[in-house]
């Protein structure tokens, strides 16, 4: 973790070096929000999904949270460049 290399699916913007810190911070915050929102989302899915609503909520959060964190990181880099 000592070196700051370009993250996957990112292009170099000029000669500036960007740290993945914002991606990590966003991932942490979104993970905490996902944990807090889990019971509410599961409750909303319960009528239509039944017993597997918890599993579906978990799979959805595991898929969506990293996608949103990556999008926020890319947007931050574009704004800062």
ROVO-710088 format. One record per atom (N, C-alpha, C, CB): x, y, z; chain; residue number from 0; atom name. Coordinates in steps of 0.2 Angstrom, whole numbers, plus 2048, in hexadecimal, padded with zeros to 3 digits. Glycine has a CB too. Example, Ala and Ser with C-alpha at 12.3 -4.5 7.8 and 13.67 -1.06 7.14 Angstrom:
<recs>
842,7E4,827,A,0,N;
83E,7EA,827,A,0,CA;
842,7F0,827,A,0,C;
839,7EA,82D,A,0,CB;
840,7F5,823,A,1,N;
844,7FB,824,A,1,CA;
840,800,827,A,1,C;
846,7FD,81D,A,1,CB;
</recs>
This chain:
<recs>
804,7FA,800,A,0,N;
800,800,800,A,0,CA;
804,806,800,A,0,C;
7FB,800,806,A,0,CB;
80B,806,800,A,1,N;
80F,80B,800,A,1,CA;
80F,810,7FA,A,1,C;
816,809,801,A,1,CB;
80E,80C,7F4,A,2,N;
80E,810,7EE,A,2,CA;
807,812,7EC,A,2,C;
812,80C,7E8,A,2,CB;
806,818,7E9,A,3,N;
800,81A,7E6,A,3,CA;
800,819,7DE,A,3,C;
7FE,821,7E8,A,3,CB;
7FD,814,7DC,A,4,N;
7FD,813,7D5,A,4,CA;
7F6,814,7D3,A,4,C;
7FF,80B,7D3,A,4,CB;
7F5,815,7CC,A,5,N;
7EF,816,7C9,A,5,CA;
7EA,810,7CB,A,5,C;
7EF,817,7C2,A,5,CB;
7E4,812,7CD,A,6,N;
7DF,80C,7CE,A,6,CA;
7DD,809,7C8,A,6,C;
7D9,80F,7D2,A,6,CB;
7DA,803,7C8,A,7,N;
7D7,800,7C2,A,7,CA;
7D2,804,7BF,A,7,C;
7D5,7F9,7C3,A,7,CB;
7D1,804,7B8,A,8,N;
7CC,808,7B4,A,8,CA;
7CD,810,7B5,A,8,C;
7C5,806,7B6,A,8,CB;
7D2,812,7B7,A,9,N;
7D4,819,7B7,A,9,CA;
7D9,81B,7B2,A,9,C;
7D6,81B,7BF,A,9,CB;
7D8,821,7B0,A,10,N;
7DD,824,7AB,A,10,CA;
7E1,829,7AF,A,10,C;
7DA,827,7A5,A,10,CB;
7E7,82A,7AD,A,11,N;
7EB,830,7B0,A,11,CA;
7E8,836,7AE,A,11,C;
7F3,82F,7AE,A,11,CB;
7E8,83B,7B2,A,12,N;
7E6,841,7B1,A,12,CA;
7EB,846,7B2,A,12,C;
7DF,843,7B5,A,12,CB;
7EE,848,7AC,A,13,N;
7F4,84D,7AD,A,13,CA;
7FA,84A,7B0,A,13,C;
7F2,853,7B0,A,13,CB;
7FD,84E,7B4,A,14,N;
803,84B,7B7,A,14,CA;
802,84A,7BF,A,14,C;
809,850,7B6,A,14,CB;
7FC,84B,7C1,A,15,N;
7FA,84B,7C8,A,15,CA;
7FA,843,7CA,A,15,C;
7F4,84E,7C9,A,15,CB;
7FC,842,7D0,A,16,N;
7FB,83C,7D3,A,16,CA;
7F5,83C,7D8,A,16,C;
802,83A,7D7,A,16,CB;
7F1,837,7D8,A,17,N;
7EB,837,7DC,A,17,CA;
7EB,831,7E0,A,17,C;
7E4,837,7D8,A,17,CB;
7E9,831,7E7,A,18,N;
7E9,82C,7EC,A,18,CA;
7E3,829,7EC,A,18,C;
7EB,82F,7F2,A,18,CB;
7E3,822,7ED,A,19,N;
7DC,81F,7EE,A,19,CA;
7D9,820,7F4,A,19,C;
7DD,817,7ED,A,19,CB;
7DB,825,7F8,A,20,N;
7D8,826,7FF,A,20,CA;
7D1,828,7FE,A,20,C;
7DC,82C,802,A,20,CB;
7CF,82C,7FA,A,21,N;
7C8,82E,7F9,A,21,CA;
7C3,828,7F8,A,21,C;
7C7,833,7F4,A,21,CB;
7C6,823,7F3,A,22,N;
7C2,81D,7F2,A,22,CA;
7C1,819,7F8,A,22,C;
7C6,819,7ED,A,22,CB;
7C7,818,7FC,A,23,N;
7C6,814,802,A,23,CA;
7C2,817,807,A,23,C;
7CD,813,805,A,23,CB;
7C2,81E,808,A,24,N;
7BE,821,80D,A,24,CA;
7B6,821,80B,A,24,C;
7C0,829,80D,A,24,CB;
7B5,822,804,A,25,N;
7AE,821,802,A,25,CA;
7AB,81A,803,A,25,C;
7AE,823,7FA,A,25,CB;
7B0,815,802,A,26,N;
7AE,80E,802,A,26,CA;
7AC,80D,80A,A,26,C;
7B3,809,800,A,26,CB;
7B0,80F,80E,A,27,N;
7AF,80E,815,A,27,CA;
7A8,812,818,A,27,C;
7B5,811,81A,A,27,CB;
7A7,818,815,A,28,N;
7A1,81B,817,A,28,CA;
79B,818,814,A,28,C;
7A1,823,815,A,28,CB;
79B,816,80E,A,29,N;
795,812,80B,A,29,CA;
794,80B,80E,A,29,C;
797,812,804,A,29,CB;
79A,808,810,A,30,N;
799,802,814,A,30,CA;
795,803,81A,A,30,C;
7A0,7FE,815,A,30,CB;
797,808,81E,A,31,N;
794,809,824,A,31,CA;
78C,80B,823,A,31,C;
797,80F,828,A,31,CB;
78B,80F,81E,A,32,N;
784,811,81D,A,32,CA;
780,80B,81A,A,32,C;
784,816,817,A,32,CB;
783,806,817,A,33,N;
780,800,814,A,33,CA;
77E,7FB,81A,A,33,C;
785,7FC,810,A,33,CB;
783,7FB,81F,A,34,N;
781,7F7,825,A,34,CA;
77B,7FA,829,A,34,C;
788,7F7,82A,A,34,CB;
77B,801,829,A,35,N;
776,804,82D,A,35,CA;
76F,803,829,A,35,C;
777,80B,82E,A,35,CB;
76F,803,823,A,36,N;
769,803,81E,A,36,CA;
767,7FC,81D,A,36,C;
76B,806,818,A,36,CB;
76B,7F7,81F,A,37,N;
769,7F0,81E,A,37,CA;
763,7EE,820,A,37,C;
76F,7EB,820,A,37,CB;
761,7EF,827,A,38,N;
75B,7ED,829,A,38,CA;
755,7F0,826,A,38,C;
75A,7EE,831,A,38,CB;
755,7F6,824,A,39,N;
750,7FA,820,A,39,CA;
74F,7F7,819,A,39,C;
751,801,820,A,39,CB;
754,7F6,816,A,40,N;
754,7F3,80F,A,40,CA;
751,7EC,80F,A,40,C;
75B,7F3,80C,A,40,CB;
753,7E8,814,A,41,N;
751,7E1,815,A,41,CA;
749,7E1,816,A,41,C;
755,7DD,81A,A,41,CB;
747,7E6,81A,A,42,N;
740,7E6,81C,A,42,CA;
73C,7E8,816,A,42,C;
73F,7EC,822,A,42,CB;
73F,7ED,812,A,43,N;
73B,7EE,80C,A,43,CA;
73A,7E9,807,A,43,C;
73E,7F4,808,A,43,CB;
740,7E4,806,A,44,N;
740,7DF,802,A,44,CA;
73C,7D9,804,A,44,C;
747,7DD,800,A,44,CB;
73A,7D8,80B,A,45,N;
737,7D3,80E,A,45,CA;
731,7D0,80B,A,45,C;
736,7D4,815,A,45,CB;
72C,7D5,809,A,46,N;
726,7D3,806,A,46,CA;
727,7CF,7FF,A,46,C;
721,7D9,805,A,46,CB;
72B,7D2,7FB,A,47,N;
72C,7CF,7F5,A,47,CA;
731,7C9,7F4,A,47,C;
72E,7D4,7F0,A,47,CB;
736,7C9,7F8,A,48,N;
73C,7C4,7F8,A,48,CA;
73B,7BF,7FD,A,48,C;
742,7C7,7F9,A,48,CB;
737,7C0,803,A,49,N;
736,7BB,808,A,49,CA;
73D,7BA,80C,A,49,C;
734,7B5,805,A,49,CB;
73E,7B3,80D,A,50,N;
744,7B1,811,A,50,CA;
74A,7B3,80E,A,50,C;
743,7AA,812,A,50,CB;
74B,7B4,808,A,51,N;
752,7B6,805,A,51,CA;
753,7BD,805,A,51,C;
752,7B3,7FE,A,51,CB;
74F,7C1,808,A,52,N;
750,7C9,807,A,52,CA;
756,7CB,80A,A,52,C;
74A,7CC,80B,A,52,CB;
759,7C8,810,A,53,N;
75F,7CA,813,A,53,CA;
765,7C8,80E,A,53,C;
760,7C6,819,A,53,CB;
764,7C2,80B,A,54,N;
76A,7C0,806,A,54,CA;
76A,7C5,800,A,54,C;
769,7B9,804,A,54,CB;
764,7C7,7FD,A,55,N;
763,7CB,7F8,A,55,CA;
766,7D2,7F9,A,55,C;
75C,7CC,7F5,A,55,CB;
764,7D5,7FF,A,56,N;
767,7DB,802,A,56,CA;
76E,7DB,802,A,56,C;
764,7DD,809,A,56,CB;
771,7D6,805,A,57,N;
778,7D5,806,A,57,CA;
77C,7D5,7FF,A,57,C;
77A,7CF,80A,A,57,CB;
779,7D1,7FA,A,58,N;
77C,7D1,7F4,A,58,CA;
77C,7D8,7F0,A,58,C;
779,7CC,7EF,A,58,CB;
776,7DB,7F1,A,59,N;
775,7E2,7EE,A,59,CA;
77A,7E7,7F1,A,59,C;
76E,7E4,7EF,A,59,CB;
77B,7E7,7F7,A,60,N;
77F,7EC,7FA,A,60,CA;
787,7EA,7F8,A,60,C;
77F,7EC,802,A,60,CB;
788,7E4,7F8,A,61,N;
78F,7E2,7F6,A,61,CA;
791,7E4,7EF,A,61,C;
790,7DA,7F7,A,61,CB;
78C,7E4,7EB,A,62,N;
78D,7E6,7E4,A,62,CA;
78D,7EE,7E3,A,62,C;
787,7E3,7E0,A,62,CB;
788,7F1,7E6,A,63,N;
787,7F8,7E5,A,63,CA;
78C,7FD,7E9,A,63,C;
780,7FA,7E7,A,63,CB;
78E,7FB,7EF,A,64,N;
792,7FF,7F3,A,64,CA;
799,801,7EF,A,64,C;
793,7FC,7FA,A,64,CB;
79D,7FB,7ED,A,65,N;
7A3,7FD,7E9,A,65,CA;
7A2,801,7E3,A,65,C;
7A7,7F6,7E8,A,65,CB;
79D,800,7DF,A,66,N;
79B,803,7D9,A,66,CA;
79A,80B,7DB,A,66,C;
795,801,7D6,A,66,CB;
797,80C,7E0,A,67,N;
795,813,7E2,A,67,CA;
79C,817,7E4,A,67,C;
790,814,7E7,A,67,CB;
7A0,813,7E8,A,68,N;
7A6,816,7EB,A,68,CA;
7AB,817,7E5,A,68,C;
7A9,811,7F0,A,68,CB;
7AB,813,7E0,A,69,N;
7B0,814,7DA,A,69,CA;
7AD,81A,7D6,A,69,C;
7B0,80E,7D6,A,69,CB;
7A7,81B,7D5,A,70,N;
7A4,820,7D2,A,70,CA;
7A6,827,7D5,A,70,C;
79D,820,7D1,A,70,CB;
7A5,827,7DC,A,71,N;
7A7,82D,7E0,A,71,CA;
7AE,82F,7DF,A,71,C;
7A5,82C,7E7,A,71,CB;
7B2,829,7DF,A,72,N;
7BA,82A,7DF,A,72,CA;
7BB,82D,7D8,A,72,C;
7BD,824,7E0,A,72,CB;
7B8,82B,7D3,A,73,N;
7BA,82D,7CC,A,73,CA;
7B7,834,7CB,A,73,C;
7B6,829,7C7,A,73,CB;
7B2,836,7CE,A,74,N;
7AF,83D,7CD,A,74,CA;
7B4,842,7D1,A,74,C;
7A8,83D,7D0,A,74,CB;
7B6,83F,7D7,A,75,N;
7BB,844,7DB,A,75,CA;
7C1,845,7D7,A,75,C;
7BC,840,7E2,A,75,CB;
7C4,840,7D4,A,76,N;
7CA,841,7D0,A,76,CA;
7C9,846,7CA,A,76,C;
7CC,83A,7CD,A,76,CB;
7C3,845,7C7,A,77,N;
7C1,849,7C1,A,77,CA;
7C1,851,7C3,A,77,C;
7BB,847,7BD,A,77,CB;
7BD,852,7C9,A,78,N;
7BC,858,7CB,A,78,CA;
7C3,85B,7CE,A,78,C;
7B7,858,7D1,A,78,CB;
7C7,857,7D1,A,79,N;
7CD,85A,7D3,A,79,CA;
7D3,85B,7CE,A,79,C;
7D0,855,7D8,A,79,CB;
7D2,858,7C8,A,80,N;
7D7,858,7C3,A,80,CA;
7D7,85F,7BF,A,80,C;
7D6,853,7BE,A,80,CB;
</recs>
